[in-house]
Amino acid sequence: MNKFLILLSSLFALTFFGCNNDEEELDLIDTLENEKIAIHEYLSQITTPILYLEYYSVHGMLIDTVFIFNYDNSGEVAKDSGWVLMDYEKFYLNGGKLDTTSPEQGDSTFTYAFGGPVLYRYDTIKKYDYVAEAFRHISVGSMGGEMIVPSILAGDKNNYGKPLHYKLKAHKLINDVKVNEYGLIRSYLVDIMGVENAFVDFPTREISSIGERDTVTYTAILEKGTGDRDIQVGDSVLLEMDYGLLDDVGLQNRVLRSMGRDSIYFLFNETWQKNYPTGLVKGLQHLQAGDSAHIIVPYGMAYGAVGTTREITFRDRTKLKQYLIPPYSTLWYWVRIRKVVPPKTEEE
């Protein structure tokens, strides 16, 4: 706890003593005072209980207060560290929307291009994290909760005087991401798809007994075609493919890119393979012409803890990183092999 209080104390000191002159310092004091008035005017309209989380410096000086309201804490809440599967909306107080994980409300400038829910890692012991702190009081469930964060605690010196307003919802608390992913994949294949047998692939060597922390890609054939050989390196392949994210909220798959019934034709070589997840590449090599299948790829054989991103310009001024595929994403593929053409031999 002291670590983030020291950081906040330093931030608070720099805010005032870093000003160029007394006039700037007075302007900032007025700005923060007006912010405080705006927060309390907003909260005066709230009829449900309000939780006050006060943050102090190491010298006992009150830095500022986070406010949590319209929340439910009757169920499971976060502990000191772990993961939460969450959705959120982020605004300036009484202002426009800054970010959201809702795909229905999304636009080209939001952090997650295809919405949520997203995995959020929290650790309230080692670092200051007001979102993590909120989930220690907002329980898992459909109600969620709201939070106001004063600009000093938000830490954006370019936007002092603009408090942040969050709407948060926790879908699930997770201790071990790998164990959770294993259960997610198995539940989808067995409980929803009714798959009893599937091809399995591993990042490197094969293992005889699969555990809940192992990284495994599953390829389940839905319809068997008339092909007589598996896809091999060097083949030309005519393919239909949809893919999305597999998540815990109703075990949904959110289609990120749909080629629909528009087939693609490609050469299954090293160049093509480098542009796609390892799990997909290995899964395709179990399929033959005419087959359709689901290929479920764990994050360890997909885009890992990094995900995939692109750079966007926010409000035409700030460049931000936008996630196309979020970190720790489990990928869901539906594929149909329309045609496989082996490479020509020298005799031919």
Secondary structure by P-SEA (a helix, b strand, c coil): caaaaaaaaaaaaaaccccccaaaaaaaaaaaaaaaaaaaaaacccccbbbbbbbbcccccccbbbbbccccccccccccbbbbbccbbbbccccccccccccccccccccccccccbbbbbbccccccaaaaaaaccccccccbbbbbccccccccccccbbbbbbbbbccccccaaaaaaaaaaaaacccccccbbbbbccccccccccccbbbbbbbbcccccccccccccccccccbbbbbbcccccccccccccccbbbbbbbcaaaaaaccaaaaaaaaaccccbbbbbbbccccccccccbbbbbbccccbbbbbbccccbbbbbbbbbbccccccccccc
